[in-house]
Amino acid sequence: MKKVRVTQVRSAINRPKRQKLTLLALGMKKLHQTREFDASPAVLGMIDKVKHLLKVEEIK
């Protein structure tokens, strides 16, 4: 299964509560924090909801 590396590059301040909760579900608590995930449909859906706050890279 492919993996993705996700880094938070924009703040969650002044964002809707749903977006803040999605970031927390992804484990993003601070700016420039990086996490790696398997590219499952559930994770990709969460990433898509807050893609304007994240930098996403595919890991080979």
N, C-alpha and C positions, 0 to 999 in steps of 0.2 A: 504494500500500500504506500502511496506517495505521502510525503510529509511536507508541511509548510512551517515556515518560521515567521512569527508575527511579532512586530514591535509597535508599541504605542508611541505615536509621534505628536499627537495633539491631545490637549487636555479635555477632560470630561466636564469641566465647569460650564455652566449654562447649557447643558444638554438635557434632553428629556430623560425622565427616570428610567424608561425602558432601555435606553442606550447605556446609561450608567450601570444598570443591572447586567446587561449583556457583557460589558467590559469585565465586570467582577466575575461573571460565569466563565470567562476566558482566562481569568487569573491575572488580569492587568490591574495593578494597584498604583503604579507610578509611571511617569513618563520615561521613555527609553528602556522600558522593561521588555525583555524578549522571552518568548515561549515557543516551544515546538510542539506541533500537533500532528496526528495522523489526519489525512485529508478525508474525513468521513463527511457524509452529507449534513449531519447535524452541526459539526464544527464549521463547515463552509458556509452554512446558512447564518450562523452567528457572526462570522467574519463579514459577510455581505451586509449585515445590518449596520455595522459600525466601520465600514471600510474607509470612510473619510477621516477616521481618527487613527488608522493603523497603516503600517507598511507591511506588505505581505510578500514573502519570497518563497519560491518552491525549492525544496531540497531534493537533490537527486541521489 
